[in-house]
Amino acid sequence: MNTTMRRRVLGFGCVAMFAALPMLAQEHKWAGRTLNDLEWRIHEELAMVPFHGVFDTLKFDLQNKTVTLTGQVVRETVKTSAERVIKRLDGVEEVVNQIEVLPSSRRDDAIRMNVYRAIYEKQPLEMYGTRAMPPIHIIVKNGYVTLEGVVDSDEDRNSAHVRARKVAPHVVNNLRVAPEG
């Protein structure tokens, strides 16, 4: 693809993303759950943590003004950045960081890439891979794969699991289906 075409595609993607942001912010719904304003800000900040990607998962629990961060990440910097951005939010007094940094392993890295290709390189799941943050997260620890995230249908959920099982023997499917509407 030439440079001009890349710029056009990138420009279109940015315009589409900025056009969609106001609609998303107004709903304050995520994975079938309505979030209050602080929860929504936490969710947005975690989604924007630098180097947070498809091989990481970040979760949170808000109790009063204490945020407990959980999940699994490939890089230590994602763990520390997540804690830092949440501590800065108005309304948060304490952050308990229980995010696990996954052990470095060439075998796990190879499994991550194989599962990624198996899920995202063919239709109909290919559409998920074109999003800024693909919604199917692939967590690999000691050869064991866990799929996390939210998909549009039970068919997509099952398809992702079957594809992952073709390249990895141990796969847990924690994918959730987004409610309609």
Helices and strands as residue ranges (DSSP letters): H 3-27, E 29-30, E 33-34, H 37-47, E 57-63, E 66-73, H 76-87, E 94-97, E 100-101, H 106-120, H 126-129, E 136-141, E 144-151, H 154-167, E 171-177
